[in-house]
């Protein structure tokens, strides 16, 4: 009787850990999606920066604000794109750090689940012998 109660407690613990792991895996997937968007934006902005570098100093540069194209100074446009690249790079670093932390948590949760499964198997093996 005591071993069946212990098995039930371990089963509940296992379900709880599995639910935590699933939630963490969803968060990791969400992080990957956000990271992918930032990576695309970084590539686009780097391309824009290369294009701006090709322009002569007196070239006309326009910025889309709503439905209107507004004339912008080349140096200002260059500075804006560089700031955007800095911001996106910082966000990617932050997301990488968060991802690493979540993956470490995921690995520890997997280890915890395996330990609980081993305890359940040991209890069941003990019951089978008895």
Residue, then its C-alpha position, 0 to 999 in steps of 0.5 A: x500500500x505504501x509503495x502504491x501511494x509513493x508511486x502515485x506521488x512520483x507520478x504526480x511529480x513526473x506530470x508536474x515536471x513534464x508540464x514545466x518542461x513543455x512550457x519551457x520548450x514553448x518559451x524556447x520556440x517563441x525565443x527562436x521565432x523572435x530571434x529569427x525576426x531580429x536576424x532578418x531585420x539585422x540583415x536588411x539594415x546591414x544591406x541598407x547601410x551598404x547601399x547608403x555607403x555607396x551614395x555620394x554626399x549630395x545624393x537624395x535620401x528619402x524616409x518612408x513615414x506613413x504613406x509619405x516619403x520625407x527627404x532626409x539628410x544622408x548623414x542622419x539616415x546613416x546614423x539612424x541605420x547604425x543605431x538600429x543595427x546596434x539596437x538589433x545586435x544588442x537584442x540578439x545578444x540578450x535573446x542568446x543569453x536568455x536562450x542559453x539560460x532556458x536551454x540550461x533549465x530545460x536540461x536540468x528539468x529533463x534530468x529531473x524527469x529521468x530521475x523520477x522515472x528511474x524511481x518509479x521503475x525501481x518501485x515497480x521492480x520492487x513490487x514485481x519481486x514482492 
